[in-house]
Amino acid sequence: MEPGSGEAAGATAPEAMRPGRGFAVAAALATFWVSAAIGCVAVRRWRRALFWLLTDWAWIVVAVVGSVTGHPRLWWVGLLGFIGWHVPAAVDSYCVVARARARSEVTWPTLIKAWVVLTVGAIVMAAGVIRPFFAEAFQMPSASMFPTLVVGDHIMVDKLRHSVRRGDVVVFKWPPDPKIDYVKRVVGLPGDVVEMADGHLSINGVALARERFQDDCPKGPDGTAVFDQATACVLWHETLDGRTYDIGTEPVFGQRSFHRAVVPAGAVFVLGDNRDNSSDSRMWGPVPLANVKGVVRFIWWSSAGRRIRDVRWERVDTLVR
């Protein structure tokens, strides 16, 4: 082999191993979709990566605080801030990685490792910390909580608060099958005597105050279509422990009753706000407090379908009373 041919081979080898321009684009996309620090981690710019990572999680903290304190707009600020923050992060990632690529300081394996580590870290943080201990989102699948919640409502549940009060709307594991989650309103605490006579709820011998305010249910009180056809019903403002919320009954079946029940220790008595169309403690008994996952704070999204025109904007950011 001639000396000149060896020198040529040595000069072109690093160029052949150098990632193409698509590498910087891939780093930018990974930064936008997963973590604001991926690009900087891949090229070992640790201080820069720490800056993007901390600010990334600062937006998540804002969203979590909004969830557990019942401030939907704060939650939206955190969510939109998190998404928006990834735009400049992706641009910065592209620039940093492109410069490092030109100097052959980065390879595909380093980017993939950074991607995997930060993706796994995000999943562990979301599924192992935020979801079990702070907040979790659920979707309403039935009309059992009408008019408070309707099908298509996406609700945010506060898991940080461990105490349950009368009037709280809670998500819990259904006692007959703990794999299924239910949403109902707590009306009785341990030791309470719960009774319903002629459709009127009483707690510890005191009938709850209620006021009739609507006599038809084709639409809810906010104008939201609930049923495909006109349905005769009655809507009421009911007050429990100073908290007023809305319930619905059917004129024909609205006189449903049940005998007095004493709520056992370590359990709560729950009812659906759609009193005559709800499977609740009247049928399968009290709910162990250990089954309660959290308290519903607000509706963060609501839609009757998948199209933009199906979004119920008037229900978005609505606090659940």
Order of alpha helices (4+ residues) and beta strands (2+ residues): alpha-alpha-alpha-alpha-alpha-alpha-beta-beta-beta-beta-beta-beta-beta-beta-beta-beta-beta-beta-alpha-beta-beta-beta
